[in-house]
Amino acid sequence: MLLPYTDGLVETPGTDLDDSLAALAGHLSAADDRDLSGLIGTLLVRVRPASRRTDDIALLVLRISDTEGRTSV
């Protein structure tokens, strides 16, 4: 899985960037990656609640599957 994102997802004034990245990694590892739309929704709510957003967010989740639909790692 590839998850490129903009800084708005992890940067919060007054919060250490390493802490924000660790939180993102924790939420990602605990999330259900079978439903990519659900995964995106979960990350947006848990990592950056709407009330704390100070910047725009772009998030793309890519999962690569072979021709038979099996997910590649």
Rosetta silent file (secondary structure, phi, psi, omega in degrees, C-alpha in Angstrom):
SEQUENCE: MLLPYTDGLVETPGTDLDDSLAALAGHLSAADDRDLSGLIGTLLVRVRPASRRTDDIALLVLRISDTEGRTSV
SCORE:     score description
SCORE:     0.000 S_00000001
   1 L     0.000  140.178  177.291    0.000    0.000    0.000 S_00000001
   2 E  -121.085  131.628 -175.387    1.179    3.472   -0.836 S_00000001
   3 L  -132.907   78.433  174.737   -0.253    6.445    1.040 S_00000001
   4 L   -76.139  145.215 -178.586    1.016    9.825   -0.178 S_00000001
   5 E  -151.266  161.279  176.462   -0.406   12.816    1.709 S_00000001
   6 L   -91.630  167.168 -175.142    0.133   16.532    2.125 S_00000001
   7 H   -63.027  -19.859  179.377    1.479   18.150    5.263 S_00000001
   8 H   -61.990  -21.671  179.510   -2.009   19.213    6.369 S_00000001
   9 H   -74.907  -29.746 -172.340   -2.630   15.658    7.551 S_00000001
  10 L  -119.906  -15.818 -178.320    0.244   15.626   10.035 S_00000001
  11 L   -94.294  126.195  175.833    1.268   19.200   10.847 S_00000001
  12 L  -133.432  129.308  178.027   -0.441   20.963   13.728 S_00000001
  13 L   -55.269  130.991  178.423    0.861   24.177   15.288 S_00000001
  14 L    85.881    0.148  179.982    2.366   23.382   18.679 S_00000001
  15 L  -114.816  134.611  179.244    2.590   19.628   18.033 S_00000001
  16 L   -65.040  131.700 -178.140    5.845   17.795   17.396 S_00000001
  17 H   -60.995  -38.907  178.897    5.956   16.429   13.840 S_00000001
  18 H   -62.013  -37.559  177.053    7.475   13.122   14.991 S_00000001
  19 H   -65.442  -41.831  178.936    4.528   12.627   17.367 S_00000001
  20 H   -64.628  -41.675  178.439    2.064   13.332   14.559 S_00000001
  21 H   -66.403  -38.222  177.521    3.812   10.900   12.218 S_00000001
  22 H   -65.253  -38.952  177.640    3.863    8.224   14.923 S_00000001
  23 H   -64.678  -42.703  177.585    0.126    8.733   15.480 S_00000001
  24 H   -60.290  -46.412  179.442   -0.523    8.404   11.736 S_00000001
  25 H   -61.502  -40.594  178.953    1.513    5.194   11.600 S_00000001
  26 H   -64.891  -44.080  178.774   -0.357    3.797   14.595 S_00000001
  27 H   -65.650  -38.733 -179.879   -3.765    4.593   13.123 S_00000001
  28 H   -66.488  -41.350 -178.875   -2.737    3.144    9.772 S_00000001
  29 H   -69.992  -26.074 -179.475   -1.470   -0.097   11.272 S_00000001
  30 H   -90.552  -10.999 -173.904   -4.683   -0.539   13.292 S_00000001
  31 L   -81.860  156.924  175.642   -7.053    0.329   10.425 S_00000001
  32 L   -81.288  111.113 -176.346   -8.913   -2.109    8.184 S_00000001
  33 L   -90.134    7.659  177.594   -7.121   -1.830    4.834 S_00000001
  34 L   -79.440  -24.839  179.743   -9.686   -3.936    2.926 S_00000001
  35 L  -115.362   97.390 -174.017  -12.001   -0.919    2.560 S_00000001
  36 H   -66.116  -36.143  177.181   -9.916    1.962    1.213 S_00000001
  37 H   -63.903  -42.699  176.999  -12.726    4.535    1.479 S_00000001
  38 H   -64.196  -38.344  178.281  -13.260    3.537    5.089 S_00000001
  39 H   -61.298  -45.734  179.353   -9.522    3.694    5.704 S_00000001
  40 H   -61.753  -46.898  178.892   -9.363    7.255    4.387 S_00000001
  41 H   -58.968  -44.135  179.288  -12.340    8.303    6.497 S_00000001
  42 H   -61.471  -46.003 -179.414  -10.838    6.736    9.598 S_00000001
  43 H   -63.009  -43.119 -178.945   -7.487    8.437    9.070 S_00000001
  44 H   -63.862  -38.515 -178.786   -9.052   11.848    8.478 S_00000001
  45 H   -75.185  -43.594 -174.953  -11.175   11.639   11.628 S_00000001
  46 H   -79.877  -39.720 -176.472   -8.573   10.138   13.950 S_00000001
  47 H   -80.263  -38.762 -175.478   -5.438   11.903   12.774 S_00000001
  48 L  -141.370   84.279  176.884   -6.944   15.314   12.103 S_00000001
  49 L   -57.187  147.546 -175.551  -10.399   16.030   13.535 S_00000001
  50 H   -54.540  -34.555 -177.906  -12.223   18.776   11.601 S_00000001
  51 H   -69.726  -17.221 -177.965  -12.064   21.150   14.553 S_00000001
  52 H  -107.328    4.865 -178.233   -8.242   21.042   14.531 S_00000001
  53 L   -77.060  123.806  176.878   -7.641   21.429   10.790 S_00000001
  54 L  -117.064   -2.081 -176.527   -5.608   24.503    9.953 S_00000001
  55 L  -144.923  158.001  177.308   -4.463   23.407    6.496 S_00000001
  56 L   -72.783  158.609 -178.036   -5.930   21.579    3.534 S_00000001
  57 L  -128.762  131.506  168.920   -5.390   17.823    3.234 S_00000001
  58 L  -121.073  132.808 -175.672   -4.824   15.689    0.172 S_00000001
  59 E  -142.630  130.033  178.899   -4.667   11.942    0.723 S_00000001
  60 L  -130.603  131.143  178.332   -4.378    9.140   -1.811 S_00000001
  61 L  -117.723  123.409  179.558   -4.347    5.442   -0.947 S_00000001
  62 E  -118.330  133.905  174.325   -3.087    2.968   -3.536 S_00000001
  63 L  -125.590  130.374 -178.143   -3.176   -0.784   -3.246 S_00000001
  64 L   -97.738  128.041  177.135   -1.545   -2.903   -5.952 S_00000001
  65 E  -121.607  151.214  176.463   -3.221   -6.177   -6.932 S_00000001
  66 L   -79.128 -178.082 -174.942   -2.118   -8.774   -9.469 S_00000001
  67 L   -65.897  -17.358  178.676   -4.318   -9.776  -12.434 S_00000001
  68 L   -98.427    9.121  177.028   -6.213  -12.287  -10.271 S_00000001
  69 L    84.577    5.929  178.598   -7.077   -9.681   -7.648 S_00000001
  70 L   -82.540  137.429  179.887   -4.533  -10.784   -5.061 S_00000001
  71 E   -75.330  132.660  176.504   -2.874   -7.964   -3.185 S_00000001
  72 L   -92.940  148.766  178.391    0.860   -7.684   -3.669 S_00000001
  73 L  -111.150    0.000    0.000    3.129   -6.664   -0.830 S_00000001
